[in-house]
Structure formats: C-alpha cells, structure tokens
C-alpha cells in the first residue's frame, strides 16, 4: 500500500511505501522535485505513520511479525543509522 502526502510548503512529499522489501513498510520523505527517498522510520516491520499538521512530529503505529502494534511518537527527521 502506498500513501502520499505533500508538505504544507509544497517543497517535499511524505510517502509510506515498501521500497526495501515487500514485507516491510516505512515512511519516507522525497523532494518535491523528485530524487532519492529518505527513510524516516528505522525498525524492520510495518509502519503506519502519520505526520502531524505542523510537520514537527510523526505518529507511528509499528508492528512486526512477533510483536503486536504499538504507537510511537518521534521527531520528524531522518533517523541516523547506527555506525553512520
């Protein structure tokens, strides 16, 4: 399932997509001009994420094969991968 939302200032898009694996769903950000996707969620599994109206926060309902859905709130920024 793909979901797309344009930012308030129309400079970028928020996408929920399965880019890395058909078994995972993540929230991404992409420039309004196109280009690479920047992943905003990190843990493997399914993320049903929604960006707040002021675009400062992300509400994320996260689940994995052996874990029931849980609600997380995080800042709206790319997560730094360990070791990078």
C-alpha positions as CSV (number, residue, x, y, z in Angstrom):
1,X,0.0,0.0,0.0
2,X,1.4,3.4,-1.0
3,X,0.2,6.6,0.6
4,X,1.5,10.1,-0.3
5,X,1.1,13.5,1.3
6,X,2.6,16.8,0.2
7,X,4.2,19.1,2.8
8,X,2.4,22.3,3.7
9,X,5.1,24.4,1.9
10,X,4.9,22.0,-1.1
11,X,8.7,21.5,-1.0
12,X,8.6,17.8,-0.4
13,X,6.4,14.7,-0.1
14,X,5.8,12.1,2.6
15,X,5.4,8.6,1.3
16,X,4.6,5.3,3.0
17,X,5.9,2.6,0.8
18,X,7.6,-0.8,0.6
19,X,10.8,0.2,-1.1
20,X,13.3,-2.1,0.6
21,X,11.2,-5.3,1.0
22,X,7.7,-6.4,0.2
23,X,7.5,-7.5,3.9
24,X,8.3,-4.0,5.3
25,X,6.5,-0.7,5.1
26,X,8.3,2.6,6.0
27,X,7.7,6.3,6.0
28,X,9.9,8.3,3.5
29,X,10.5,11.9,2.5
30,X,11.2,13.0,-1.0
31,X,11.9,16.4,-2.5
32,X,9.1,18.0,-4.5
33,X,11.4,18.0,-7.5
34,X,11.9,14.2,-7.2
35,X,15.1,12.5,-6.3
36,X,16.1,9.9,-3.7
37,X,13.8,8.8,-0.8
38,X,15.0,9.5,2.7
39,X,13.7,6.9,5.2
40,X,12.2,8.3,8.4
41,X,11.5,5.1,10.2
42,X,14.1,2.5,11.1
43,X,12.9,-0.7,12.7
44,X,12.1,-3.6,10.4
45,X,8.4,-4.3,10.0
46,X,5.3,-2.4,9.2
47,X,5.0,1.4,10.0
48,X,1.6,3.1,9.6
49,X,3.0,6.6,10.2
50,X,1.2,10.0,10.0
51,X,2.9,13.4,10.0
52,X,1.4,16.0,12.4
53,X,-0.3,19.0,10.9
54,X,2.7,21.3,11.9
55,X,5.0,18.6,10.4
56,X,7.2,18.5,13.5
57,X,6.2,15.0,14.7
58,X,5.4,11.6,13.4
59,X,2.9,9.3,15.0
60,X,3.8,5.7,14.0
61,X,1.8,2.5,14.6
62,X,4.6,0.0,14.4
63,X,4.3,-3.8,14.2
64,X,6.5,-6.8,13.5
65,X,5.7,-10.5,12.9
66,X,6.2,-11.4,16.6
67,X,5.1,-8.1,18.1
68,X,1.6,-6.6,18.3
69,X,1.1,-3.0,17.1
70,X,2.4,-0.2,19.3
71,X,2.1,3.6,19.0
72,X,5.3,5.6,18.9
73,X,5.9,9.4,18.5
74,X,9.1,10.7,17.1
75,X,10.5,13.9,15.7
76,X,10.1,14.4,12.0
77,X,13.7,14.0,10.9
78,X,15.7,11.2,9.2
79,X,17.0,8.7,11.7
80,X,20.7,8.1,11.8
81,X,21.6,4.5,11.2
82,X,24.0,3.0,13.8
83,X,27.6,3.2,12.6
84,X,27.0,6.1,10.2
